[in-house]
Amino acid sequence: MHNRLTVARDGQEALDILFSRSDGAPPLPGLILLDLNLPKVDGREVLAKIKTDPKLKRIPVIVLTTSTRQEDIVCTYDLGVNTFVTKPVRFEDFMKVIAAIREYWMVIATLPAGK
């Protein structure tokens, strides 16, 4: 199974991709990986906007960040994040985390149909 990957380089670009949709645009993502430490618009603000929008709120959002701060964990769960994952330092460990995320969210979990 192949999944399309769209990369936003900052929080504003992520919001533009998600909210500036037109006819013929690719479908909404089935999963969002979100860093908290984004330039321009902070990841917390991106998460808040996603989870308060009727068309986006059911898309699973996984915070994948270097933070281990309890305040960040609590804040993102309060905003509606589905999972909080601290990025491993070693590349090999990072790839294992990505594989586990893919396995759970794209194979095991049952998600609402995308539009």
Protein Blocks (a to p, Z undefined) as FASTA:
>chain_A
ZZdddddfbfklmmmmmmmccehiacddfbdcddfbbghiafklmmmmmmmpmklmmpcc
ddddfbfcfklmmmmmmnopabdcdddfblklmmmmmmmmmmmmmmmpccdddZZ
